[in-house]
Amino acid sequence: MDVVIDEIQSHVNVVEESTLLSPEILQRIVRAVLAALAAEHRGQDALRADLDLRSVVEQQRAASGSQE
């Protein structure tokens, strides 16, 4: 079976690459990524603290840098 198309219409919108992300949107994306990374690091720090077998006093001394 043959199909014959006598006419075709198409609409093409051209967008410049530089206009795809405005500086404001890019800044929001960067802030969201940085916040997600910070939350991940906080979670890792909390896990390390939970797994630390030293006493609270020993942990505080190590954090302050003083060894008595």
QUIURTA-V165605 format. One record per residue. RES is the residue in one letter. PSI is psi as a letter, one per 30 degrees, with the letter a starting at -180 (none if undefined). D_LAST is the distance of its C-alpha to the last C-alpha in whole Angstrom. Layout:
# QUIURTA-V165605
res:RES psi:PSI d_last:D_LAST
res:RES psi:PSI d_last:D_LAST
This chain:
# QUIURTA-V165605
res:M psi:k d_last:93
res:D psi:k d_last:92
res:V psi:k d_last:90
res:V psi:k d_last:92
res:I psi:j d_last:89
res:D psi:e d_last:92
res:E psi:k d_last:89
res:I psi:k d_last:85
res:Q psi:k d_last:83
res:S psi:k d_last:80
res:H psi:k d_last:77
res:V psi:k d_last:74
res:N psi:k d_last:72
res:V psi:k d_last:70
res:V psi:k d_last:66
res:E psi:k d_last:65
res:E psi:e d_last:61
res:S psi:f d_last:60
res:T psi:g d_last:61
res:L psi:e d_last:59
res:L psi:k d_last:56
res:S psi:l d_last:56
res:P psi:e d_last:53
res:E psi:e d_last:52
res:I psi:e d_last:52
res:L psi:e d_last:50
res:Q psi:e d_last:47
res:R psi:e d_last:47
res:I psi:e d_last:47
res:V psi:e d_last:44
res:R psi:e d_last:42
res:A psi:e d_last:43
res:V psi:e d_last:41
res:L psi:e d_last:38
res:A psi:e d_last:38
res:A psi:e d_last:38
res:L psi:e d_last:36
res:A psi:e d_last:33
res:A psi:e d_last:34
res:E psi:e d_last:33
res:H psi:e d_last:30
res:R psi:e d_last:29
res:G psi:e d_last:30
res:Q psi:e d_last:29
res:D psi:e d_last:25
res:A psi:e d_last:26
res:L psi:e d_last:27
res:R psi:e d_last:24
res:A psi:e d_last:22
res:D psi:e d_last:24
res:L psi:f d_last:24
res:D psi:k d_last:20
res:L psi:f d_last:19
res:R psi:l d_last:15
res:S psi:l d_last:15
res:V psi:e d_last:15
res:V psi:e d_last:11
res:E psi:e d_last:10
res:Q psi:e d_last:13
res:Q psi:e d_last:12
res:R psi:e d_last:8
res:A psi:e d_last:10
res:A psi:e d_last:13
res:S psi:f d_last:11
res:G psi:g d_last:10
res:S psi:k d_last:6
res:Q psi:j d_last:4
res:E psi:none d_last:0
